Amino acid sequence: MNPPICGHGSGHASRRGLYAITPDDNDTARLLARVETVLAAGAAWLQYRNKAADPALRERQASALLPLCRHHRVPLIINDDWRLAAAIGADGAHLGEDDGELAAARAALPEGAILGASCYADLSLARGAAAAGADYIAFGAFFPSPTKPNARNAGLDLLRDSASLGLPRVAIGGITPDNARPLVAAGADLLAVISGVFDAADPAAAVRRYLDCFEAPASI
């Protein structure tokens, strides 16, 4: 088995591309097959997220995804639950504003774990996350999102203005290959996507279209 992909201060920040986030799918075998297609097509990171699952299923699914991610040398990040990430040896955790203190998670996670933070549409949250030891900051929603229809709206200035924090910036929320290039041009290092990939008629082709957005981003 390949070793974990280390986080804090280890150079993982050089990764750019598609940050695939799993859909709610309680069929573990089907989920693994769907994720395999997306990782093989070139996704840079994977976040395990299943809001509909109970804790036991979440642990089973996350544990099953880990060797798949190791095979493709893609970091596995656990949404909302740093304790689960630590328990299964995942590469890190992503926390929202209601998922506990970033500093406490940073202190509790193993050395090298990746810690991400949702900063929504608030630059002050990003500054606080950086101070608390986050490895990356996520902003959004940039566009209407079928996953979070009531999400706060974020603007491109957030990506530009947060460059001084020196952390990778993740854009999320309704992102498609047709609207992603301005986000990359404004400074997004990773495009976080659920439905744009997993609900696509051809998920592998969708991944490639997202990756194309990093080749020649639009000037703004």
Secondary structure, DSSP 8 states (H G I E B T S, - for coil): -------TTTTGGG--EEEEE------HHHHHHHHHHHHHHT-SEEEE--TTS-HHHHHHHHHHHHHHHHHHT--EEEES-HHHHHHHT-SEEEE-TTS--HHHHHHHS-TT-EEEEEEET-HHHHHHHHHHT-SEEEE--SS--SS-TT-----HHHHHHGGGG-S-EEEESS--TTT-HHHHHHT-SEEEESHHHHTSSSHHHHHHHHHHTTTS----
